[in-house]
Amino acid sequence: MSEKTLAIIKPDAVKKGVIGKIISRIEDEKFKITAMRLAKLTKDEAKGFYIVHNDKPFYGPLTDFMSSGPIVLMRLEREDAIAHWRKIMGATDPAKAEPGTLRRLYGSSIENNATHGSDAPETAAWELAYFFKG
């Protein structure tokens, strides 16, 4: 059964010029990109998106980072999309991510880790609705 997830290419990866490499990997992994757009989040949009973390010490730096430059937002679909996208991304800390994962290849720190993905069906539904209306 097909499942949907949100994928974000974060400002650090956009700045590095690896959008195409990440999208190629997405397509190689048999995801269908059913919506995609380039965006520049305002600080308030980033705060709204990461509201679940508003009591954590990394909330301010995270929302600063996510509003620091352009991002690529994508709705991905395939069987087991959420788990598969998380596997392809790798661990949050690029230094601990498996070789060949996107974060290992293109991330430089826990803060600058190249990509985002939803962690559960409920989260995916909320995150997709946040960025893709309708």
Sequence and secondary structure as in RCSB ss.txt:
>XXXX:A:sequence
MSEKTLAIIKPDAVKKGVIGKIISRIEDEKFKITAMRLAKLTKDEAKGFYIVHNDKPFYGPLTDFMSSGPIVLMR
LEREDAIAHWRKIMGATDPAKAEPGTLRRLYGSSIENNATHGSDAPETAAWELAYFFKG
>XXXX:A:secstr
 EEEEEEEE HHHHHHT HHHHHHHHHHTT EEEEEEEE   HHHHHHHTGGGTTSTTHHHHHHHHTSS EEEEE
EEEETHHHHHHHHH  SSGGGS TTSHHHHH  SSSS SEEE SSHHHHHHHHHHHS  
